[in-house]
Amino acid sequence: MDAVSNRFRAAIKSKKFIVTAEVMPPKGGNPQHMIEMANCLKDWVHAVNVTDGSRAVLRMSSLACSVLLHQAGIEPICQITGRDRNAIALQADLMGAHALGIRNVLALTGDPLKAGDHPKAKPVHELDSIRLLRLIRQLNQGIDYNEKAMNDGALDIFPGAAVDPQSASWSGLQSRFERKLTSGARFFQSQLISDFDKLEKFMDQIAVGCDRPILAGVFLLKSAKNAAFINRCVPGVNIPQHLIDRLDTASDPLREGMKIAAEQVQAARQLCQGVHMMAVRREDLIPEILEMAGVEPQTRSQTSADLAPALSPADV
């Protein structure tokens, strides 16, 4: 496995505090801005997530964007949803990802189409996130969806899953988390965290002893208006009023939002094994937020041990 495909998995194996961030694929054929944003993150994170039709809005293929980042020396986490592809297409994309050097995959069900810009498109949903995790486990064992041997070699995909510690259904959260664990998830990235008491409860009561890194989602709030929009439009998220008031009264709301994000990174460091940074259209500010939070660039702390071979397909 080449070094670009290795840092994230090796850092997890070494029990490091994991930092990932998210970039948005372009809506069109020019990926320059996405690559520029990812380059800003390169030295500060272990890997960069590429979204797959997030909010059911049309964007460039997450697989194509992941390959572009890999070619630029940036380790990607390719998000793949079951919403838009059947089992044949999902397997084909996973095989292609492996052949092109993409190893990290976040398995998702996908946001509902009615929320996006193509509400009349037809969903597939043959596989949800849990079934997709199971499929990846089979492909890593050299067996396809129909339990037939793959004559041209097994895959080596490192699969992750999403988790929402703020879910309204505690029993449902526990059930899905445990099913994702048993289906092969090797890491978890959370939705935007606004209630760190709920994150602590999740870590103490559900994730305890799972031996998988939980990465808390930290979102850059740019203004009180931005926070109100998220409360209105993002299910399961409730930005506390005291944070909205801080943004509303700040002389520089964006700078105040960065301070809030840095405080949340510091809070997450006390509770879980990593953070997943989200700053839509301002990914270039993530390094400064991490620096404000006392997180060093990942390249500075990297050792020769980090470049050693990571988990083998058998470990997945």
N, C-alpha and C positions, 0 to 999 in steps of 0.2 A: 504494500500500500504506500502511495507517495505521501510526502509530508503534508501537502495541502489537504489530504483526506484523513489526516491522523490526529491533529491537535485536539479536537473536541473529544473524541473517544479516549485518547490518552489522558486528558485532563480529568475526565470522569473516573477513569480507572485509578488515577492517583489521588482521588478524593479532594480535588481542588475546589475552590469556590468558582462556580461556572458563570460566565457572562456570555449571553447571546444577545443579538439585536435583530431587528426586523427591517427589511427594505421592501418597497412596493415596486413590482414590475411596471414597466411603462404601458401606457395605453397607445400602442402604435409600434412602429418597427425600429425606433431608435432607443437603445438601452443606455446611452451615455450618462444621463443623470443618475440612473440607478447605480451604475458602476462607480461613479464619482462618490455617491453617498456611501457605498460599501467600502470604498478605499479609505474614507474617513474613519471607518470602524475597524479596519483590518488589524491594527496593532493593539486594540483595546478589548476585543472579544475573542472567544474561542471559535465561534462560528456565526454566520449570518443567515437568518431565516429568509426564505423567499416565499411570499404568500401565493396561494393557488385560488384565484377567484374569490378573494376575501370579500365578505358582504355580498357575494353573488354579483360582483361588478366585473365586467370584462377587463382583463389585463393580459399581457404576454404570458405565454406558457411558463409555469414555475420551473419546469425541467430545463427549458431552453435558457432561462435566466440563471439557473444554478450552474449550468455548464459554462456560461459566460463568466460568472464569478470565479469558478474553479480555474478557468484559463488565466484569469487575472491574479491568481495566487491567493484567493480568498476562499476559505472553507465554507461551503454552503450547507444549510439544512433545507432540503427541498420539501415543501409542504405538498401533500397529495390528498385530495378529497375523493370520496366515493360518489359524490353527487353527480358528476358529469361523465363518468366512464363505467362501462361494464367490466366484468372480471377479466375478459380478454384484453381490453385496453389497459387496465391497471397493471396486469402482468407484463405486457409489452413495454409500458413506460418504466417499470421497475427494472426490467432486464436492460433496457437502453440506458437508464441512469447508471447502473452498475458498470456497463461497458464504457461509459464516458467518464468514469472516475467519481461519480456521485455516490456517497456512502450513507449520509445521514438523511433520514426521511421522517417527517412528522405526519403521522397517519390521522386524518380528520374525516369526519362525516361530511362537512360542508354546510355553509349557511343556506337558509331557505331562499329559493329563487325569487319569491315575492318581495324580498327585501332589496333586490338588486336592480340593475338597469336593463335586464332581459326577463321580465316577469312572465312572459309567454313561452319561454324556453322550456323544454321538457327535461325534468330530472331523471336520473337513472337510479341511483341509490341501491344498486344490487348489493354493495358491500358498505356497511357503516364502518366507523373507525375501529371497532373491536374486531370485526371480521377481516378488515384490511391488515391489522396487526397479525392475525393468525395466518393470513396469506403470505405475508413477508416471512414469517417464521418457517412456513413450508418451503418457500423459494430458497431460503438460506440452507435448508436441508436437502436441496436438489429435487424437490417434488413440486409439481404444479398444482393448480386449483382442483384439478380432476384426479389428484393423487397419482399422476403418471411421472415417471422419472424424466428429468431434464437432461437430455443426452449431451448437451454442450456446457455443462458445469453449473454448480450451485452458485447462488449469489452471496454477497457479503454486505448486507444492508444493516445499518444500525438504526433501529426504529424507536421513535418516541411518540408520545401522545399528549393531548391537551387535558387539563384538569381545571375545574372551577371551584375553588374552596369556598366561594360565596354562594354556592347553589342553595336555593330555597329548600330543596329536599335533601336532608342530611343522609337518609337511608339510601336515596338514589345516588348521591355522590359516592358513598362508600361502596355500593354495589358496582358502579361503573369503574371506579378506581381499581377495585380488586380484580375485576374482569380484564381490564387493560394490563394489569400486572401479569396475570396468568396467561394472557395472550402474547406476551413477549415484549412489552414496552420497556426500554432501557433507560429512558429519561422522561420527565414530565415538564411541560411548560404551561404556566397558568394563564388564565385570562387576566385582564387588568385587575389588580388588587387595590381596593379602596378601603377595606376593613381588615387591618392587620390582626385584630383580635380573632377574626374568623380564620385567618391563615394559621395563627398559632394553635387554635383549636383543631384545625385539620391536621397539622403536623403532629400534635400530641395524641390525637385519638384515631386517626385513619392512616396517615403515612408513616407513623412510627414503626421502625424496624423493617421498612420495605427495601432498604439498601438500594434505592434508586434516587438520583438527584431530583429535587423539586425546584424548579426555577420560577420565582415569583414574578408576575408580570408588572412592570413599572411603566407607566404611561406619562409622557410629557403633556401636561395641561398648559395650553398657551394663553388662556384667558378665562374669565368667568363665563363668557358666552360659550366658549369651547366646552367647559365643564358641564354647563347646563344642557348643551346639545348631547353630550354623552349620556347624561342621566335620562334624557328623553328618548334616545334612539338605540342605546345599547342595552339589551336585556340583561338583567342580573347585576348591573353596576349601579351603585349609588354613591356619587362623590359627596362626601360630607359637606354640610353647609359651611362649616368653619373654614374649609379649604376654598370654597367658592368666594367667601368673604375676603380671604387673604388676597386672592387674585383680583377681586373687584376693587379693593382699596389700594393695591400696589401701584406705585408710580411707573413701574415697568413690569407688567403682568407676565411677560415671557420669562424674564429673569426670575420672578417669584415662582413661576412654574418649574423652572430648573432647580430652584432651592427645594421645593416640595419633592420633586423626583429624587434628588440626592438624599433627602431625609428618608424617603421610602427605601432606597437602596440600603442605607444604614440599618433600617429596621429589619429588612429582609435578611441581612447578614447574621442577625441574631436568631433567626427562626429556621432558615432553610439553607439549601446548598448552592443557591445561585439566583440570578436575576435574568429576566428576559426583558430587554429594553425596547420600548416602542415610542417613536417620535415622528409621527406621520409628516412627511415633507420637510422635517428638520432633523433628519438623522445625523447631520453634521454636528449637532449640539450634544450628542450622546457622550463623546469622549470627555467633554468639559463637565457634564453631570457626574460621570463616574469619578473624575478627578476631585470634584467637590465632595464626593462621598468617601474619599480616601481609598478608592480602588486604583491600583497601579495598572499600567499597560500590561497586557498579557505577555508581550514579547520580552518585557524586562525581567519577568519572573520565570521565564521558560528555562528549563534545564535540559541537559542531554537525556535525562530519563524520560522527559516528555516526548521525545522523538523515538522512543523504543516501540517495538510492535505492540499494538493495543490488543483488544479482544479479538479472538478468532471467531469464525462463523459458528463454531460449536458453542461458544459462550453466549451467543444470541439465541 
